[in-house]
Structure formats: structure tokens, C-alpha cells
Amino acid sequence: MGHAKPKVLTPLEALGVYANAFRIVDEVVDEDPDRCLLEFLVYSKTEDLAQVVGRVRVKKGLLPAIRDQITEVL
């Protein structure tokens, strides 16, 4: 069994994508009512537009911990 070659990341991939907002999409994900989507957005207040740059499926029970961590940093 061979080893896969490690992927070489571009600088953008290594640094990630900028996001300045997020939202919780409280819909049933994969028919699991205990999960939701946490969407990361680039939001422009002047244009009142947002673009989704990433999504993470999370258990709803983790949302308070995520909120607490964000609040602690702010």
C-alpha cells in the first residue's frame, strides 16, 4: 500500500478564506434534527450583501460553546 503525496497548498489555501460574519441555518441537515449549518460569510454593510465562503455542519449542542469562545475573544 503506497503513501499519498502530500498536497502542496497555495498561499490562499494555507491562510484560509476571509469571513467577517456567520449565521446559523437551523434546518434539518441530513434528516438529523440535532444538527445545523454554521455558515461563514463575507458581508458588505454598504451593499447589504453577503457571500457564503464556508459551511460547517455542527451539533446544536455545540453552539453555546462556540458562542462563548467568540464572546471571550471579543
PDB file of N, CA, C and O in Angstrom:
ATOM      1  N   MET A   1       0.846  -1.172   0.000  1.00  0.00           N
ATOM      2  CA  MET A   1       0.000   0.000   0.000  1.00  0.00           C
ATOM      3  C   MET A   1       0.888   1.231   0.000  1.00  0.00           C
ATOM      4  O   MET A   1       1.699   1.401   0.911  1.00  0.00           O
ATOM      5  N   GLY A   2       0.753   2.105  -1.014  1.00  0.00           N
ATOM      6  CA  GLY A   2       1.587   3.295  -1.129  1.00  0.00           C
ATOM      7  C   GLY A   2       1.062   4.457  -0.315  1.00  0.00           C
ATOM      8  O   GLY A   2      -0.096   4.484   0.101  1.00  0.00           O
ATOM      9  N   HIS A   3       1.936   5.402  -0.101  1.00  0.00           N
ATOM     10  CA  HIS A   3       1.546   6.612   0.626  1.00  0.00           C
ATOM     11  C   HIS A   3       1.203   7.701  -0.376  1.00  0.00           C
ATOM     12  O   HIS A   3       1.887   7.870  -1.385  1.00  0.00           O
ATOM     13  N   ALA A   4       0.146   8.433  -0.091  1.00  0.00           N
ATOM     14  CA  ALA A   4      -0.251   9.533  -0.961  1.00  0.00           C
ATOM     15  C   ALA A   4       0.726  10.688  -0.789  1.00  0.00           C
ATOM     16  O   ALA A   4       1.221  10.946   0.309  1.00  0.00           O
ATOM     17  N   LYS A   5       0.990  11.366  -1.874  1.00  0.00           N
ATOM     18  CA  LYS A   5       1.861  12.528  -1.834  1.00  0.00           C
ATOM     19  C   LYS A   5       1.124  13.667  -1.118  1.00  0.00           C
ATOM     20  O   LYS A   5      -0.051  13.903  -1.399  1.00  0.00           O
ATOM     21  N   PRO A   6       1.789  14.373  -0.204  1.00  0.00           N
ATOM     22  CA  PRO A   6       1.096  15.480   0.454  1.00  0.00           C
ATOM     23  C   PRO A   6       0.756  16.581  -0.549  1.00  0.00           C
ATOM     24  O   PRO A   6       1.535  16.877  -1.455  1.00  0.00           O
ATOM     25  N   LYS A   7      -0.397  17.168  -0.372  1.00  0.00           N
ATOM     26  CA  LYS A   7      -0.836  18.238  -1.264  1.00  0.00           C
ATOM     27  C   LYS A   7      -0.078  19.510  -0.918  1.00  0.00           C
ATOM     28  O   LYS A   7       0.061  19.862   0.254  1.00  0.00           O
ATOM     29  N   VAL A   8       0.405  20.188  -1.931  1.00  0.00           N
ATOM     30  CA  VAL A   8       1.074  21.471  -1.736  1.00  0.00           C
ATOM     31  C   VAL A   8       0.002  22.552  -1.766  1.00  0.00           C
ATOM     32  O   VAL A   8      -0.737  22.682  -2.742  1.00  0.00           O
ATOM     33  N   LEU A   9      -0.073  23.324  -0.688  1.00  0.00           N
ATOM     34  CA  LEU A   9      -1.096  24.357  -0.581  1.00  0.00           C
ATOM     35  C   LEU A   9      -0.621  25.669  -1.187  1.00  0.00           C
ATOM     36  O   LEU A   9       0.536  26.060  -1.035  1.00  0.00           O
ATOM     37  N   THR A  10      -1.532  26.336  -1.871  1.00  0.00           N
ATOM     38  CA  THR A  10      -1.241  27.688  -2.340  1.00  0.00           C
ATOM     39  C   THR A  10      -1.318  28.613  -1.123  1.00  0.00           C
ATOM     40  O   THR A  10      -1.898  28.236  -0.105  1.00  0.00           O
ATOM     41  N   PRO A  11      -0.744  29.816  -1.211  1.00  0.00           N
ATOM     42  CA  PRO A  11      -0.834  30.730  -0.061  1.00  0.00           C
ATOM     43  C   PRO A  11      -2.273  31.003   0.376  1.00  0.00           C
ATOM     44  O   PRO A  11      -2.531  31.110   1.575  1.00  0.00           O
ATOM     45  N   LEU A  12      -3.202  31.115  -0.549  1.00  0.00           N
ATOM     46  CA  LEU A  12      -4.600  31.351  -0.192  1.00  0.00           C
ATOM     47  C   LEU A  12      -5.176  30.169   0.566  1.00  0.00           C
ATOM     48  O   LEU A  12      -5.893  30.354   1.550  1.00  0.00           O
ATOM     49  N   GLU A  13      -4.873  28.958   0.123  1.00  0.00           N
ATOM     50  CA  GLU A  13      -5.358  27.767   0.823  1.00  0.00           C
ATOM     51  C   GLU A  13      -4.738  27.655   2.215  1.00  0.00           C
ATOM     52  O   GLU A  13      -5.409  27.247   3.164  1.00  0.00           O
ATOM     53  N   ALA A  14      -3.482  28.009   2.336  1.00  0.00           N
ATOM     54  CA  ALA A  14      -2.795  27.905   3.620  1.00  0.00           C
ATOM     55  C   ALA A  14      -3.348  28.915   4.621  1.00  0.00           C
ATOM     56  O   ALA A  14      -3.456  28.610   5.809  1.00  0.00           O
ATOM     57  N   LEU A  15      -3.694  30.097   4.162  1.00  0.00           N
ATOM     58  CA  LEU A  15      -4.187  31.148   5.050  1.00  0.00           C
ATOM     59  C   LEU A  15      -5.683  31.048   5.289  1.00  0.00           C
ATOM     60  O   LEU A  15      -6.179  31.555   6.295  1.00  0.00           O
ATOM     61  N   GLY A  16      -6.399  30.414   4.402  1.00  0.00           N
ATOM     62  CA  GLY A  16      -7.841  30.324   4.538  1.00  0.00           C
ATOM     63  C   GLY A  16      -8.535  31.446   3.799  1.00  0.00           C
ATOM     64  O   GLY A  16      -7.904  32.243   3.104  1.00  0.00           O
ATOM     65  N   VAL A  17      -9.830  31.493   3.958  1.00  0.00           N
ATOM     66  CA  VAL A  17     -10.654  32.492   3.297  1.00  0.00           C
ATOM     67  C   VAL A  17     -11.179  33.447   4.358  1.00  0.00           C
ATOM     68  O   VAL A  17     -11.618  33.019   5.425  1.00  0.00           O
ATOM     69  N   TYR A  18     -11.134  34.715   4.067  1.00  0.00           N
ATOM     70  CA  TYR A  18     -11.605  35.740   4.987  1.00  0.00           C
ATOM     71  C   TYR A  18     -13.119  35.652   5.155  1.00  0.00           C
ATOM     72  O   TYR A  18     -13.853  35.505   4.177  1.00  0.00           O
ATOM     73  N   ALA A  19     -13.574  35.743   6.389  1.00  0.00           N
ATOM     74  CA  ALA A  19     -15.003  35.820   6.686  1.00  0.00           C
ATOM     75  C   ALA A  19     -15.168  36.832   7.810  1.00  0.00           C
ATOM     76  O   ALA A  19     -14.370  36.858   8.747  1.00  0.00           O
ATOM     77  N   ASN A  20     -16.197  37.663   7.722  1.00  0.00           N
ATOM     78  CA  ASN A  20     -16.418  38.664   8.755  1.00  0.00           C
ATOM     79  C   ASN A  20     -17.783  38.524   9.418  1.00  0.00           C
ATOM     80  O   ASN A  20     -18.193  39.387  10.196  1.00  0.00           O
ATOM     81  N   ALA A  21     -18.482  37.443   9.112  1.00  0.00           N
ATOM     82  CA  ALA A  21     -19.793  37.204   9.714  1.00  0.00           C
ATOM     83  C   ALA A  21     -20.111  35.715   9.627  1.00  0.00           C
ATOM     84  O   ALA A  21     -19.501  34.975   8.855  1.00  0.00           O
ATOM     85  N   PHE A  22     -21.062  35.305  10.423  1.00  0.00           N
ATOM     86  CA  PHE A  22     -21.548  33.937  10.299  1.00  0.00           C
ATOM     87  C   PHE A  22     -23.026  33.911  10.631  1.00  0.00           C
ATOM     88  O   PHE A  22     -23.560  34.836  11.242  1.00  0.00           O
ATOM     89  N   ARG A  23     -23.672  32.844  10.221  1.00  0.00           N
ATOM     90  CA  ARG A  23     -25.082  32.650  10.553  1.00  0.00           C
ATOM     91  C   ARG A  23     -25.337  31.177  10.781  1.00  0.00           C
ATOM     92  O   ARG A  23     -24.623  30.310  10.279  1.00  0.00           O
ATOM     93  N   ILE A  24     -26.369  30.926  11.548  1.00  0.00           N
ATOM     94  CA  ILE A  24     -26.776  29.554  11.844  1.00  0.00           C
ATOM     95  C   ILE A  24     -27.996  29.244  11.002  1.00  0.00           C
ATOM     96  O   ILE A  24     -28.994  29.962  11.051  1.00  0.00           O
ATOM     97  N   VAL A  25     -27.915  28.189  10.242  1.00  0.00           N
ATOM     98  CA  VAL A  25     -29.038  27.740   9.421  1.00  0.00           C
ATOM     99  C   VAL A  25     -29.666  26.575  10.169  1.00  0.00           C
ATOM    100  O   VAL A  25     -29.133  25.466  10.198  1.00  0.00           O
ATOM    101  N   ASP A  26     -30.800  26.855  10.767  1.00  0.00           N
ATOM    102  CA  ASP A  26     -31.461  25.871  11.628  1.00  0.00           C
ATOM    103  C   ASP A  26     -32.449  25.035  10.833  1.00  0.00           C
ATOM    104  O   ASP A  26     -33.656  25.066  11.074  1.00  0.00           O
ATOM    105  N   GLU A  27     -31.915  24.298   9.893  1.00  0.00           N
ATOM    106  CA  GLU A  27     -32.728  23.381   9.111  1.00  0.00           C
ATOM    107  C   GLU A  27     -32.239  21.974   9.384  1.00  0.00           C
ATOM    108  O   GLU A  27     -31.111  21.775   9.835  1.00  0.00           O
ATOM    109  N   VAL A  28     -33.060  21.035   9.119  1.00  0.00           N
ATOM    110  CA  VAL A  28     -32.652  19.645   9.320  1.00  0.00           C
ATOM    111  C   VAL A  28     -31.576  19.312   8.289  1.00  0.00           C
ATOM    112  O   VAL A  28     -31.796  19.417   7.083  1.00  0.00           O
ATOM    113  N   VAL A  29     -30.424  18.912   8.783  1.00  0.00           N
ATOM    114  CA  VAL A  29     -29.300  18.566   7.924  1.00  0.00           C
ATOM    115  C   VAL A  29     -29.207  17.046   7.879  1.00  0.00           C
ATOM    116  O   VAL A  29     -29.082  16.390   8.913  1.00  0.00           O
ATOM    117  N   ASP A  30     -29.268  16.504   6.688  1.00  0.00           N
ATOM    118  CA  ASP A  30     -29.230  15.048   6.514  1.00  0.00           C
ATOM    119  C   ASP A  30     -30.264  14.368   7.407  1.00  0.00           C
ATOM    120  O   ASP A  30     -30.022  13.294   7.959  1.00  0.00           O
ATOM    121  N   GLU A  31     -31.411  15.011   7.535  1.00  0.00           N
ATOM    122  CA  GLU A  31     -32.515  14.480   8.334  1.00  0.00           C
ATOM    123  C   GLU A  31     -32.125  14.252   9.795  1.00  0.00           C
ATOM    124  O   GLU A  31     -32.672  13.367  10.452  1.00  0.00           O
ATOM    125  N   ASP A  32     -31.184  15.045  10.305  1.00  0.00           N
ATOM    126  CA  ASP A  32     -30.762  14.947  11.698  1.00  0.00           C
ATOM    127  C   ASP A  32     -31.167  16.239  12.409  1.00  0.00           C
ATOM    128  O   ASP A  32     -30.515  17.267  12.230  1.00  0.00           O
ATOM    129  N   PRO A  33     -32.228  16.203  13.206  1.00  0.00           N
ATOM    130  CA  PRO A  33     -32.710  17.427  13.859  1.00  0.00           C
ATOM    131  C   PRO A  33     -31.759  17.969  14.917  1.00  0.00           C
ATOM    132  O   PRO A  33     -31.964  19.081  15.403  1.00  0.00           O
ATOM    133  N   ASP A  34     -30.726  17.219  15.289  1.00  0.00           N
ATOM    134  CA  ASP A  34     -29.763  17.676  16.288  1.00  0.00           C
ATOM    135  C   ASP A  34     -28.599  18.431  15.666  1.00  0.00           C
ATOM    136  O   ASP A  34     -27.675  18.834  16.371  1.00  0.00           O
ATOM    137  N   ARG A  35     -28.636  18.626  14.358  1.00  0.00           N
ATOM    138  CA  ARG A  35     -27.538  19.316  13.667  1.00  0.00           C
ATOM    139  C   ARG A  35     -28.060  20.548  12.933  1.00  0.00           C
ATOM    140  O   ARG A  35     -29.244  20.649  12.610  1.00  0.00           O
ATOM    141  N   CYS A  36     -27.143  21.481  12.681  1.00  0.00           N
ATOM    142  CA  CYS A  36     -27.462  22.668  11.894  1.00  0.00           C
ATOM    143  C   CYS A  36     -26.212  23.044  11.099  1.00  0.00           C
ATOM    144  O   CYS A  36     -25.148  22.450  11.273  1.00  0.00           O
ATOM    145  N   LEU A  37     -26.355  24.023  10.239  1.00  0.00           N
ATOM    146  CA  LEU A  37     -25.217  24.519   9.483  1.00  0.00           C
ATOM    147  C   LEU A  37     -24.749  25.829  10.086  1.00  0.00           C
ATOM    148  O   LEU A  37     -25.555  26.695  10.425  1.00  0.00           O
ATOM    149  N   LEU A  38     -23.440  25.964  10.217  1.00  0.00           N
ATOM    150  CA  LEU A  38     -22.824  27.221  10.606  1.00  0.00           C
ATOM    151  C   LEU A  38     -22.155  27.734   9.338  1.00  0.00           C
ATOM    152  O   LEU A  38     -21.172  27.162   8.867  1.00  0.00           O
ATOM    153  N   GLU A  39     -22.697  28.822   8.790  1.00  0.00           N
ATOM    154  CA  GLU A  39     -22.182  29.360   7.540  1.00  0.00           C
ATOM    155  C   GLU A  39     -21.306  30.575   7.827  1.00  0.00           C
ATOM    156  O   GLU A  39     -21.672  31.445   8.618  1.00  0.00           O
ATOM    157  N   PHE A  40     -20.155  30.623   7.181  1.00  0.00           N
ATOM    158  CA  PHE A  40     -19.236  31.748   7.301  1.00  0.00           C
ATOM    159  C   PHE A  40     -19.399  32.620   6.068  1.00  0.00           C
ATOM    160  O   PHE A  40     -19.436  32.121   4.943  1.00  0.00           O
ATOM    161  N   LEU A  41     -19.496  33.931   6.288  1.00  0.00           N
ATOM    162  CA  LEU A  41     -19.849  34.863   5.233  1.00  0.00           C
ATOM    163  C   LEU A  41     -18.849  36.005   5.113  1.00  0.00           C
ATOM    164  O   LEU A  41     -18.173  36.362   6.078  1.00  0.00           O
ATOM    165  N   VAL A  42     -18.768  36.565   3.926  1.00  0.00           N
ATOM    166  CA  VAL A  42     -18.157  37.872   3.720  1.00  0.00           C
ATOM    167  C   VAL A  42     -19.334  38.805   3.509  1.00  0.00           C
ATOM    168  O   VAL A  42     -20.077  38.683   2.535  1.00  0.00           O
ATOM    169  N   TYR A  43     -19.493  39.744   4.440  1.00  0.00           N
ATOM    170  CA  TYR A  43     -20.646  40.641   4.434  1.00  0.00           C
ATOM    171  C   TYR A  43     -20.202  42.065   4.147  1.00  0.00           C
ATOM    172  O   TYR A  43     -19.227  42.551   4.720  1.00  0.00           O
ATOM    173  N   SER A  44     -20.926  42.730   3.255  1.00  0.00           N
ATOM    174  CA  SER A  44     -20.689  44.133   2.941  1.00  0.00           C
ATOM    175  C   SER A  44     -21.886  44.938   3.428  1.00  0.00           C
ATOM    176  O   SER A  44     -22.983  44.831   2.882  1.00  0.00           O
ATOM    177  N   LYS A  45     -21.662  45.746   4.465  1.00  0.00           N
ATOM    178  CA  LYS A  45     -22.750  46.567   5.019  1.00  0.00           C
ATOM    179  C   LYS A  45     -23.195  47.621   4.009  1.00  0.00           C
ATOM    180  O   LYS A  45     -24.387  47.903   3.892  1.00  0.00           O
ATOM    181  N   THR A  46     -22.240  48.206   3.279  1.00  0.00           N
ATOM    182  CA  THR A  46     -22.602  49.258   2.328  1.00  0.00           C
ATOM    183  C   THR A  46     -23.470  48.727   1.196  1.00  0.00           C
ATOM    184  O   THR A  46     -24.354  49.433   0.709  1.00  0.00           O
ATOM    185  N   GLU A  47     -23.231  47.505   0.777  1.00  0.00           N
ATOM    186  CA  GLU A  47     -24.029  46.907  -0.295  1.00  0.00           C
ATOM    187  C   GLU A  47     -25.161  46.039   0.235  1.00  0.00           C
ATOM    188  O   GLU A  47     -26.032  45.614  -0.524  1.00  0.00           O
ATOM    189  N   ASP A  48     -25.149  45.775   1.544  1.00  0.00           N
ATOM    190  CA  ASP A  48     -26.129  44.898   2.190  1.00  0.00           C
ATOM    191  C   ASP A  48     -26.213  43.543   1.477  1.00  0.00           C
ATOM    192  O   ASP A  48     -27.296  43.024   1.206  1.00  0.00           O
ATOM    193  N   LEU A  49     -25.033  42.991   1.184  1.00  0.00           N
ATOM    194  CA  LEU A  49     -24.934  41.691   0.527  1.00  0.00           C
ATOM    195  C   LEU A  49     -23.967  40.811   1.298  1.00  0.00           C
ATOM    196  O   LEU A  49     -23.036  41.298   1.939  1.00  0.00           O
ATOM    197  N   ALA A  50     -24.202  39.513   1.227  1.00  0.00           N
ATOM    198  CA  ALA A  50     -23.306  38.551   1.860  1.00  0.00           C
ATOM    199  C   ALA A  50     -23.052  37.402   0.904  1.00  0.00           C
ATOM    200  O   ALA A  50     -23.915  37.033   0.107  1.00  0.00           O
ATOM    201  N   GLN A  51     -21.850  36.843   0.996  1.00  0.00           N
ATOM    202  CA  GLN A  51     -21.497  35.666   0.202  1.00  0.00           C
ATOM    203  C   GLN A  51     -20.983  34.599   1.151  1.00  0.00           C
ATOM    204  O   GLN A  51     -20.124  34.864   1.992  1.00  0.00           O
ATOM    205  N   VAL A  52     -21.513  33.395   1.013  1.00  0.00           N
ATOM    206  CA  VAL A  52     -21.064  32.276   1.833  1.00  0.00           C
ATOM    207  C   VAL A  52     -19.701  31.825   1.330  1.00  0.00           C
ATOM    208  O   VAL A  52     -19.519  31.564   0.141  1.00  0.00           O
ATOM    209  N   VAL A  53     -18.727  31.735   2.268  1.00  0.00           N
ATOM    210  CA  VAL A  53     -17.387  31.280   1.900  1.00  0.00           C
ATOM    211  C   VAL A  53     -17.040  29.943   2.545  1.00  0.00           C
ATOM    212  O   VAL A  53     -16.005  29.350   2.243  1.00  0.00           O
ATOM    213  N   GLY A  54     -17.914  29.473   3.435  1.00  0.00           N
ATOM    214  CA  GLY A  54     -17.680  28.176   4.053  1.00  0.00           C
ATOM    215  C   GLY A  54     -18.878  27.734   4.865  1.00  0.00           C
ATOM    216  O   GLY A  54     -19.663  28.557   5.338  1.00  0.00           O
ATOM    217  N   ARG A  55     -19.014  26.418   5.023  1.00  0.00           N
ATOM    218  CA  ARG A  55     -20.107  25.842   5.807  1.00  0.00           C
ATOM    219  C   ARG A  55     -19.550  24.707   6.652  1.00  0.00           C
ATOM    220  O   ARG A  55     -18.691  23.939   6.220  1.00  0.00           O
ATOM    221  N   VAL A  56     -20.074  24.629   7.880  1.00  0.00           N
ATOM    222  CA  VAL A  56     -19.697  23.537   8.767  1.00  0.00           C
ATOM    223  C   VAL A  56     -20.974  22.983   9.374  1.00  0.00           C
ATOM    224  O   VAL A  56     -21.815  23.736   9.866  1.00  0.00           O
ATOM    225  N   ARG A  57     -21.114  21.685   9.337  1.00  0.00           N
ATOM    226  CA  ARG A  57     -22.263  21.038   9.976  1.00  0.00           C
ATOM    227  C   ARG A  57     -21.879  20.765  11.423  1.00  0.00           C
ATOM    228  O   ARG A  57     -20.871  20.108  11.684  1.00  0.00           O
ATOM    229  N   VAL A  58     -22.675  21.263  12.366  1.00  0.00           N
ATOM    230  CA  VAL A  58     -22.354  21.098  13.784  1.00  0.00           C
ATOM    231  C   VAL A  58     -23.567  20.592  14.551  1.00  0.00           C
ATOM    232  O   VAL A  58     -24.711  20.763  14.129  1.00  0.00           O
ATOM    233  N   LYS A  59     -23.287  19.968  15.686  1.00  0.00           N
ATOM    234  CA  LYS A  59     -24.365  19.582  16.586  1.00  0.00           C
ATOM    235  C   LYS A  59     -24.862  20.842  17.287  1.00  0.00           C
ATOM    236  O   LYS A  59     -24.063  21.673  17.717  1.00  0.00           O
ATOM    237  N   LYS A  60     -26.148  20.980  17.398  1.00  0.00           N
ATOM    238  CA  LYS A  60     -26.728  22.165  18.033  1.00  0.00           C
ATOM    239  C   LYS A  60     -26.233  22.336  19.461  1.00  0.00           C
ATOM    240  O   LYS A  60     -26.156  23.459  19.959  1.00  0.00           O
ATOM    241  N   GLY A  61     -25.900  21.244  20.122  1.00  0.00           N
ATOM    242  CA  GLY A  61     -25.399  21.315  21.483  1.00  0.00           C
ATOM    243  C   GLY A  61     -24.048  22.023  21.596  1.00  0.00           C
ATOM    244  O   GLY A  61     -23.671  22.460  22.683  1.00  0.00           O
ATOM    245  N   LEU A  62     -23.317  22.141  20.484  1.00  0.00           N
ATOM    246  CA  LEU A  62     -22.031  22.838  20.498  1.00  0.00           C
ATOM    247  C   LEU A  62     -22.163  24.345  20.333  1.00  0.00           C
ATOM    248  O   LEU A  62     -21.202  25.075  20.578  1.00  0.00           O
ATOM    249  N   LEU A  63     -23.325  24.824  19.925  1.00  0.00           N
ATOM    250  CA  LEU A  63     -23.492  26.252  19.661  1.00  0.00           C
ATOM    251  C   LEU A  63     -23.197  27.135  20.871  1.00  0.00           C
ATOM    252  O   LEU A  63     -22.551  28.169  20.707  1.00  0.00           O
ATOM    253  N   PRO A  64     -23.645  26.772  22.097  1.00  0.00           N
ATOM    254  CA  PRO A  64     -23.291  27.619  23.247  1.00  0.00           C
ATOM    255  C   PRO A  64     -21.776  27.720  23.463  1.00  0.00           C
ATOM    256  O   PRO A  64     -21.277  28.795  23.797  1.00  0.00           O
ATOM    257  N   ALA A  65     -21.047  26.633  23.280  1.00  0.00           N
ATOM    258  CA  ALA A  65     -19.593  26.664  23.448  1.00  0.00           C
ATOM    259  C   ALA A  65     -18.939  27.533  22.374  1.00  0.00           C
ATOM    260  O   ALA A  65     -17.994  28.268  22.658  1.00  0.00           O
ATOM    261  N   ILE A  66     -19.439  27.449  21.154  1.00  0.00           N
ATOM    262  CA  ILE A  66     -18.921  28.283  20.066  1.00  0.00           C
ATOM    263  C   ILE A  66     -19.187  29.749  20.380  1.00  0.00           C
ATOM    264  O   ILE A  66     -18.295  30.583  20.225  1.00  0.00           O
ATOM    265  N   ARG A  67     -20.399  30.076  20.818  1.00  0.00           N
ATOM    266  CA  ARG A  67     -20.758  31.445  21.191  1.00  0.00           C
ATOM    267  C   ARG A  67     -19.853  31.953  22.307  1.00  0.00           C
ATOM    268  O   ARG A  67     -19.363  33.080  22.244  1.00  0.00           O
ATOM    269  N   ASP A  68     -19.629  31.124  23.331  1.00  0.00           N
ATOM    270  CA  ASP A  68     -18.805  31.530  24.456  1.00  0.00           C
ATOM    271  C   ASP A  68     -17.374  31.816  24.025  1.00  0.00           C
ATOM    272  O   ASP A  68     -16.764  32.775  24.498  1.00  0.00           O
ATOM    273  N   GLN A  69     -16.833  30.991  23.130  1.00  0.00           N
ATOM    274  CA  GLN A  69     -15.465  31.208  22.652  1.00  0.00           C
ATOM    275  C   GLN A  69     -15.362  32.498  21.850  1.00  0.00           C
ATOM    276  O   GLN A  69     -14.391  33.240  21.996  1.00  0.00           O
ATOM    277  N   ILE A  70     -16.344  32.770  21.012  1.00  0.00           N
ATOM    278  CA  ILE A  70     -16.338  34.002  20.218  1.00  0.00           C
ATOM    279  C   ILE A  70     -16.472  35.216  21.140  1.00  0.00           C
ATOM    280  O   ILE A  70     -15.770  36.211  20.960  1.00  0.00           O
ATOM    281  N   THR A  71     -17.361  35.136  22.113  1.00  0.00           N
ATOM    282  CA  THR A  71     -17.566  36.232  23.064  1.00  0.00           C
ATOM    283  C   THR A  71     -16.301  36.505  23.851  1.00  0.00           C
ATOM    284  O   THR A  71     -15.967  37.662  24.111  1.00  0.00           O
ATOM    285  N   GLU A  72     -15.594  35.454  24.232  1.00  0.00           N
ATOM    286  CA  GLU A  72     -14.368  35.602  25.015  1.00  0.00           C
ATOM    287  C   GLU A  72     -13.310  36.359  24.229  1.00  0.00           C
ATOM    288  O   GLU A  72     -12.568  37.156  24.804  1.00  0.00           O
ATOM    289  N   VAL A  73     -13.226  36.124  22.922  1.00  0.00           N
ATOM    290  CA  VAL A  73     -12.239  36.791  22.087  1.00  0.00           C
ATOM    291  C   VAL A  73     -12.611  38.261  21.875  1.00  0.00           C
ATOM    292  O   VAL A  73     -11.735  39.122  21.805  1.00  0.00           O
ATOM    293  N   LEU A  74     -13.900  38.539  21.774  1.00  0.00           N
ATOM    294  CA  LEU A  74     -14.345  39.912  21.543  1.00  0.00           C
ATOM    295  C   LEU A  74     -14.268  40.687  22.828  1.00  0.00           C
ATOM    296  O   LEU A  74     -14.599  41.872  22.855  1.00  0.00           O
TER     297      LEU A  74
END
